[in-house]
């Protein structure tokens, strides 16, 4: 008597918020501990078009909590694209889900205003030959001002550790 079951795994590494395509998942037959939550293989086609909620390694077992049909960006949040030239992006090792601060400098060099920042979460990182574009999730009400600062060249990213308290001092 076989105790194996068909489950869904990632065909290759998936980043947080990726939309699942047919090429992203495959069904394998395994024997699992009953405490492991896994999406049954028969449900693989229902995953197409949904998003992964966090990074998944190649071959990683997909569980119900790892996928969502919810809209993106989540309610109350917006995506702002921050473009970094190579000299600013070489030292950052950013992955979707990482905590960052988008720091906005004063509008003019003569201003005595202190820089401000908004806490954000990395949604995607797109590395090109001449620049890196980091898409960050920010509160909806701050998105326009941050986008304006990005376009004006007054925004930069600060990478924070997962244990850093970035709530104090932000906008």
Beta strands, then each sheet from edge to edge (+ up, - down):
strand 1: 5-10
strand 2: 25-30
strand 3: 51-52
strand 4: 67-68
strand 5: 77-85
strand 6: 99-104
strand 7: 116-127
strand 8: 131-139
strand 9: 155-159
sheet 1: 1+ 2-
sheet 2: 3+ 4-
sheet 3: 5+ 8- 7+ 6- 9+
end
